[in-house]
Structure formats: C-alpha cells, structure tokens
Amino acid sequence: MEGSVVIIAAQPFEARAAAGVGRGMSKEKWGSWTLYRGDMWDIPLAVIRCGPGKVAAGAAAQAAIQYLEPEVLISFGVATSPMLTVPAGTLLVGTRVMDVALSELKDLPVEIPAAFRAPKDILRCFASIPGVLEGMILCWEGRVASPALIPPGMPKNEGPVAVDWESSAVAQIGQMWEVPWAVFRIVSDHGEADRLKRLAVTARRPLQWAAEVTRRACAAYLMPEEDE
C-alpha cells in the first residue's frame, strides 16, 4: 500500500467515521486490531482501529510504517477540552503535542522528548480549511473534569487546548521515522458527568465532517496541483 494515508483511531466509531470517506473500503482483522483499506480519490487509505492508550497507538503507528508505507500518519478522533471557552464541536489541528507524563520527568540523566511540533506543510493544509482551529494537544491518560481537574502543568495562553490519550505516541513514532504526521481532533466534551452522552452526539455527523476535512487536507498536501 505504497504512498498511503494511514489514519489511527482508538475507538470503533472513530475508525468507522474515518473509513467512511474512502471508496471500496474493505474491513479485516489485523492482529488484535481492525484494519480498513481502500482509496480516497487517488490516494490509498488505511484506517487502523487500535484501541485506547499510548501503547496501542504507538504500536499501530510503528506497524503502519513497517507494513503500509505511509506518506502521512494521522491521529484522528474525539477529544476532551479542559477549557470551557472551547465549545464542543470545535475542530482542532495540533500545532504541538505534549506528553504530560514525560514532561514531568525532568530529573532523569537523559533527555526524553516530551513535546512534538507538527510539520508545517501538512498543518497548513488542515488550518486552511474554514472552521479548523490550531491549538495544543495534551496527551494525558487521566480524566479531565473541567474546571475542577485539568492536566498538570497545562500551558497558559496557548489558545485552544484538547486532551487525548494517544496523539503523542503517533507524533513520536512519525517524527522518529521522519514520516509527516498530524493530529486532528473534534472536541466532544469538557469532562462533564454526562460526557458519554455528549460523546454519542459528536460521534455522528460532527465526526463524519471531521473525516471529510481530513480527506480534503490530505488531498491538498499530497496532490497540490490537482487541488488547485
């Protein structure tokens, strides 16, 4: 599947939405994961449903690089925002991804990368689509309960911020192997007690639109002449 776009999603509803923009998509078991394959326009598309967490996302990103030869890796799905000023339904492309747990390990004798800046070219393709905001993605495997419980060390004055469990692993693997990557999330909630109900609403049309935006951004990045 040379030159493909590979989208990594944790949850089944996220993977189904991403696969919904493809043509001729097939579905198969890929180890313990689910793999969708097909095309979007003239670009081969693969969507991996990896399950939640950094370990699962990192393993999926590594397998994608080894077996699917991606030109782009996308971490895709819903996210929580601890900022009440960022409304549910906000489309957010990550300018920077920070692993909160790794950022706390400041006293080790070796330097461990904890923050990753998105490649400018693909970031520009996402940000140029109306309605898409740029902001920071925090990777924190805790429960946001805004405004009572937020990730430790959350940066101030960074603009919109969203929190997920997987994106730093995808960013780190992409950067390690010099494969362009992006993180694209739709804010589903702010950690409210009824967040699962809110998630169910976001999992319908808003997430489908986020998948369509992903398709347009990838086409603009990989086929700039055709897109003009």
C-alpha positions as CSV (number, residue, x, y, z in Angstrom):
1,M,0.0,0.0,0.0
2,E,2.7,2.4,-1.1
3,G,2.2,6.1,-0.5
4,S,-0.9,5.7,1.6
5,V,-2.6,7.9,4.1
6,V,-2.8,6.0,7.4
7,I,-5.3,7.2,10.0
8,I,-5.0,5.8,13.5
9,A,-8.1,5.9,15.7
10,A,-8.7,4.4,19.1
11,Q,-12.4,3.7,19.1
12,P,-14.6,1.8,16.6
13,F,-16.9,4.8,16.0
14,E,-13.8,7.0,15.2
15,A,-12.4,4.4,12.8
16,R,-15.8,3.9,11.0
17,A,-16.1,7.7,10.5
18,A,-12.6,7.9,9.1
19,A,-13.2,4.9,6.8
20,G,-16.5,6.4,5.6
21,V,-14.7,8.9,3.4
22,G,-13.0,6.1,1.4
23,R,-14.1,4.2,-1.7
24,G,-14.1,0.4,-2.0
25,M,-13.2,0.0,1.7
26,S,-12.6,-3.5,3.0
27,K,-12.5,-4.5,6.6
28,E,-10.3,-7.1,8.1
29,K,-8.7,-8.3,11.3
30,W,-5.1,-7.2,11.6
31,G,-3.8,-8.9,14.7
32,S,-5.9,-7.6,17.6
33,W,-6.8,-4.5,15.6
34,T,-9.3,-3.7,12.8
35,L,-7.9,-2.5,9.5
36,Y,-9.9,-0.8,6.8
37,R,-8.3,-0.4,3.3
38,G,-9.5,1.4,0.2
39,D,-8.9,4.7,-1.5
40,M,-9.8,8.3,-1.1
41,W,-9.7,10.0,-4.5
42,D,-6.4,8.6,-6.0
43,I,-4.8,8.2,-2.6
44,P,-4.6,4.7,-0.9
45,L,-6.2,4.9,2.5
46,A,-5.8,2.7,5.5
47,V,-7.6,3.2,8.9
48,I,-6.4,1.3,11.9
49,R,-8.7,0.9,14.9
50,C,-6.0,0.3,17.6
51,G,-7.8,0.7,20.9
52,P,-7.2,3.4,23.6
53,G,-3.9,4.4,25.1
54,K,-0.4,5.4,24.0
55,V,1.0,1.9,23.9
56,A,-1.7,0.8,21.4
57,A,-1.4,3.9,19.3
58,G,2.4,3.7,19.2
59,A,2.3,0.1,18.2
60,A,-0.2,0.8,15.5
61,A,1.9,3.7,14.2
62,Q,5.0,1.5,14.1
63,A,3.2,-1.3,12.3
64,A,1.8,1.2,9.8
65,I,5.3,2.5,9.0
66,Q,6.6,-1.1,8.6
67,Y,3.8,-2.6,6.6
68,L,1.8,0.2,5.0
69,E,4.4,2.7,3.8
70,P,2.5,5.8,4.8
71,E,3.2,9.2,3.3
72,V,1.1,10.7,6.1
73,L,0.2,9.5,9.6
74,I,-3.0,11.0,11.1
75,S,-4.1,10.6,14.8
76,F,-7.9,11.1,14.5
77,G,-10.9,11.2,16.7
78,V,-12.6,13.0,19.6
79,A,-11.0,14.7,22.5
80,T,-11.9,16.5,25.7
81,S,-11.1,20.1,26.3
82,P,-10.4,21.4,29.8
83,M,-11.1,24.9,28.5
84,L,-14.8,25.9,28.8
85,T,-14.2,28.6,26.2
86,V,-13.6,25.9,23.5
87,P,-17.1,24.7,22.6
88,A,-18.0,21.1,21.8
89,G,-17.8,20.5,18.0
90,T,-14.6,22.6,17.6
91,L,-12.3,21.1,15.0
92,L,-8.7,21.3,16.3
93,V,-5.5,20.5,14.5
94,G,-2.5,20.2,16.8
95,T,0.3,22.7,16.3
96,R,2.2,21.0,19.2
97,V,1.6,17.7,21.0
98,M,2.8,17.3,24.6
99,D,3.1,14.1,26.6
100,V,2.2,15.3,30.0
101,A,3.7,12.3,31.8
102,L,7.0,12.5,30.0
103,S,7.2,16.3,30.6
104,E,7.2,15.6,34.3
105,L,10.4,13.5,34.1
106,K,12.8,16.4,34.4
107,D,15.3,14.9,36.8
108,L,16.5,12.0,34.7
109,P,20.1,11.9,33.4
110,V,18.9,11.5,29.8
111,E,16.7,13.8,27.8
112,I,13.4,12.3,26.8
113,P,11.4,14.1,24.1
114,A,8.0,15.1,25.5
115,A,6.8,17.7,23.0
116,F,6.5,17.4,19.3
117,R,5.8,20.2,16.7
118,A,3.6,19.2,13.8
119,P,5.2,19.5,10.3
120,K,4.3,22.9,8.9
121,D,3.2,21.8,5.4
122,I,0.5,19.4,6.5
123,L,-0.5,21.6,9.4
124,R,-1.1,24.4,6.9
125,C,-3.4,22.2,4.8
126,F,-5.6,21.5,7.8
127,A,-5.6,25.0,9.1
128,S,-6.5,26.5,5.7
129,I,-9.9,24.8,5.8
130,P,-12.6,27.1,7.2
131,G,-13.7,26.2,10.7
132,V,-10.5,24.4,11.7
133,L,-8.6,26.0,14.6
134,E,-5.0,25.4,15.6
135,G,-4.0,24.6,19.1
136,M,-2.1,22.3,21.5
137,I,-2.9,18.7,22.1
138,L,-2.1,17.3,25.6
139,C,-1.6,13.6,25.8
140,W,-2.7,12.7,29.3
141,E,-4.2,9.4,30.4
142,G,-6.2,11.0,33.2
143,R,-9.8,12.1,33.5
144,V,-10.5,15.7,32.7
145,A,-13.2,17.1,34.8
146,S,-13.2,20.8,33.8
147,P,-12.7,23.1,35.6
148,A,-12.0,21.0,38.7
149,L,-9.4,18.6,37.3
150,I,-7.1,19.5,34.5
151,P,-3.8,18.1,33.3
152,P,-0.9,19.1,35.4
153,G,1.3,21.9,34.0
154,M,-1.3,22.9,31.4
155,P,0.3,25.8,29.5
156,K,-1.2,29.2,29.7
157,N,-2.0,31.4,26.7
158,E,-1.6,28.6,24.2
159,G,-5.0,29.1,22.6
160,P,-7.4,26.2,22.2
161,V,-6.3,23.0,24.0
162,A,-7.6,19.5,23.8
163,V,-6.7,16.4,25.7
164,D,-6.5,12.8,24.4
165,W,-4.7,9.6,25.3
166,E,-2.9,8.6,22.0
167,S,-1.6,11.5,20.0
168,S,1.9,11.9,21.5
169,A,2.7,8.3,20.6
170,V,1.7,8.8,16.9
171,A,3.7,12.1,16.8
172,Q,6.7,10.5,18.4
173,I,6.8,7.5,16.0
174,G,6.2,9.7,13.0
175,Q,8.9,12.1,14.0
176,M,11.3,9.2,14.8
177,W,10.9,7.7,11.2
178,E,10.6,11.1,9.5
179,V,7.1,10.4,8.3
180,P,4.9,13.5,8.2
181,W,2.1,13.4,10.8
182,A,-0.8,15.4,12.1
183,V,-3.2,15.3,15.0
184,F,-6.8,16.2,14.2
185,R,-9.5,16.1,16.8
186,I,-13.0,17.2,17.4
187,V,-13.9,18.5,20.9
188,S,-16.7,16.3,22.2
189,D,-17.0,17.5,25.8
190,H,-15.3,19.2,28.8
191,G,-15.2,16.3,31.2
192,E,-18.8,16.7,32.3
193,A,-20.6,13.9,34.2
194,D,-22.7,13.1,31.2
195,R,-19.7,13.1,28.8
196,L,-20.6,9.7,27.3
197,K,-23.9,11.1,26.2
198,R,-22.2,14.1,24.7
199,L,-19.7,11.8,23.0
200,A,-22.5,9.9,21.3
201,V,-23.8,13.1,19.7
202,T,-20.3,14.0,18.5
203,A,-19.8,10.5,17.1
204,R,-22.5,11.1,14.5
205,R,-22.4,13.9,11.9
206,P,-19.6,16.1,13.5
207,L,-17.1,13.3,13.4
208,Q,-18.2,12.5,9.8
209,W,-17.4,16.1,8.9
210,A,-14.1,15.9,10.7
211,A,-13.3,12.8,8.5
212,E,-14.2,14.8,5.3
213,V,-11.9,17.7,6.4
214,T,-9.1,15.1,6.9
215,R,-9.6,13.9,3.4
216,R,-9.5,17.4,1.9
217,A,-6.4,18.3,3.9
218,C,-4.6,15.1,2.9
219,A,-5.5,15.7,-0.8
220,A,-4.2,19.3,-0.6
221,Y,-1.0,18.0,1.0
222,L,-0.4,15.1,-1.4
223,M,-1.9,16.4,-4.6
224,P,-1.3,20.1,-4.6
225,E,-1.5,20.6,-8.3
226,E,-4.8,18.7,-8.6
227,D,-6.3,20.6,-5.7
228,E,-5.6,24.0,-7.3
